[in-house]
């Protein structure tokens, strides 16, 4: 409220600053720009934490309000402390660009870690721990979807900055803002590729489950196929008929066993020749 009274900021924009669930957007003030964007930091539970950052650009000032305590603007402050830093001589519009560029560049670090997690999950899905990895894949997909929803609107925000008629964005700064726009486009494309890879992880999981099921069914089918003729022979000689000449043979029992063993060995050899085993 004190900043609002001092710089003539509309109370609706002050409410947007306090409401940290805003999507990235840009609004024209009477004599300035109001910008909302999200900053992402890696958390300890293999996820990303988001916080809202609001910027107010005036004729000779830039106000930044950050939701959390993550110190992501230290590189900009270091450049300000430097006697020869460009940010000290380029005006408030360039300072705004520098702050936004720091946030956008930090996205690349988050995307790099997410890419490494996708590779780890892909390797785990190809092992025997696929079932335990599946919930992590779902969390990763939701996380990528959330990041995309927060990064995607930045394209329109930066484009609106270039089209702003307030005159606060000078021609010399628009070149840097266009470069910032290219970075955001690159990050959106990377997020889209990661989402496709995450969807592919589910396909890998389903394929691995199907392959293991096929291997189990293959073994069971081979065992059943081997014992079908053996069961037939045992069933024939298990019938309670009185006139069966083989029952009176001295070596009949051994002969039946020999025939069954020979059939099993022959079938195993045939299966191995066909590379079914």
Beta strands, then each sheet from edge to edge (+ up, - down):
strand 1: 25-28
strand 2: 33-42
strand 3: 48-57
strand 4: 62-66
sheet 1: 1+ 2- 3+ 4-
end
